[in-house]
């Protein structure tokens, strides 16, 4: 008699466990990917780009290598990994997506500048990606791929516009 009761309890527990697990599966609740889903594509692009910190700058760098970058080849490379195919030059990149004000920047927005020897003060000569907290991820001269403060020095002075491509 005790064996019958134990078997009944085991079957009941097993059945409840099976039904409970089935109910969880039926809800389509995100379980395994919860941490990944909360990271925006823009943040993923910035995180990926940071892996290249210190990679040397070379004007006119190829888009098929990671041994060096210029500003626009760097943007083209890191955005492509996440399905965004940008044009090759910063001027053409500055025409993609939609305009966004500096006050409304989001991580992953492209930011454009008129800086360096080819600058007239109003032409686009440089591009970076907004990394949040007033910072940009970009590459230029020395140190190569780096993070800079958007709201001070050269970058504050030479800022032209931003575009949202995500």
N, C-alpha and C positions, 0 to 999 in steps of 0.2 A: 504494500500500500504506500509506504514512504517513497518507493521508487517511482510510482505513478505520479505522485505530487511533485517530486523533483523534476520529472520529465515535463510535466505540464508547466511548471514555472520556467524551465529552460526554454521551452517552445514559446511561451508568452513573452519572455524577455527578448528572445531572438526576433520574434515577429514585430515587437514594438521598435526594436533597434532598426530593423529593415524598413519599416514604415516611416520612422523618423528620418532616416537617412534619405529615403526616397523623397520625402517632403522637402528636405533641404535642397536636393538636386532640382526639384520641380520649380523652386522659387526663382531660379536664375539669378540668385543673389551673388554679387561679386565677392569672392572670397580670396582666391589666390593672387589676384592682381590689384588689390586695393591700394597698395603703396605706389605702384607704377602709374595707375590711373590718375592720381592726384598731381603728377608732375606734368606741366604743360609741354606742348611740343617746343615752344620757345625756350623753356628751361632745359629741355633735353638737348637742343641745338647748342645752347651756351655751355652746358656741361661737357658735351662732346668737343666743342671748340677749345675749351680750357685744357684738354689733353695735349694740345699742340703748343702750349705756353713755351716761349723761348725758341720756337722754330724760326730760323732766319727769314728776313724779308729780302725779296728780290723783285724789283720792278719787272713786270712782264712775265712773271713766273707761270709755268705750265699749270693747267688745271688737272693734270693727270699725275701729279707727284705731291708728296707731303714733305719733301726734304727742304722746300722753301715755298713761300707764298708772297704774293702782293695782296693788297687789301681786298680787291674784288675776287681774286682767285680763291682766297680764304673763305669769303662769304659763299661763293658758288660751291665750294667743296663741302663745307659743314652743313649747308642747307640741303644739298642734294641727298645726303644720307637720310633725310626725313621727308623726301618726296617733293621738295621744292626746287625746281630747275630755274635758277637765276641766269640772266644774261652774263656775259663775260666781264663787262666793264662797269665801273661805278656809275658812270653817266647813264647807261642803259638800265642798271639796277634801280636808279633813282626814279624811274618812270613806272616801275612795277607796283602792284598792289594798290593800296589807297593811302592818301595823306593822313597823317596823324600829328597832332600838336605835341610839342615837347612836354607839355604838362600832362598829357595822356599816354605817355609811352608805356608799353608793356614789354616784358622780357621777350626777346625774339624779334622786336621791331628793328628794321634797318635804319641807321642814322648816317647822315651825309654831311660832309664838310668841304670847305674850300680852304685847303691848307697845303703847304709845301711849295716847291719852286714853280709849279705850274698854276698856282692859285692867282685868281684875279679878285678874290673876295666875294664873288657871286657865282663862280662856276664850280661844279662838283669835281673834286679831285681825290676824295677819300670816302671810304665807307667802313662802318663797323656795325656791330649788333649790340642792342641795348641789353645789358646783363642784370638790370635791376639796381636799386639803391644808388642811382646816379652814376653808375659805372657802365663802361662800354668795353667789349672784347673786340680787338682789332689787331692789325699788324702794320708796322711802319718801321723804317730804318733800324736803328738799334733801340730796343732789344728784340725786335721781331714780334711774334705773337705775344700780346700782353693785355692787361686790363688797365684802363685809365679812367680818370674822373671826368665825366661829361661836363660838370659844372664849374670847372676851374681851368686856368691857363689857356693853352692853345685850343683845346677842344671847346671850351665855352666861347672863346672869341671867334672861332671859325665855323661854328655850327650853322648849317643851312636849313635842313629839313629832315623829316623822318617819314618812312613808308611802312605800312603793315602788309606783309605778304603771307601771313599765316591765317 
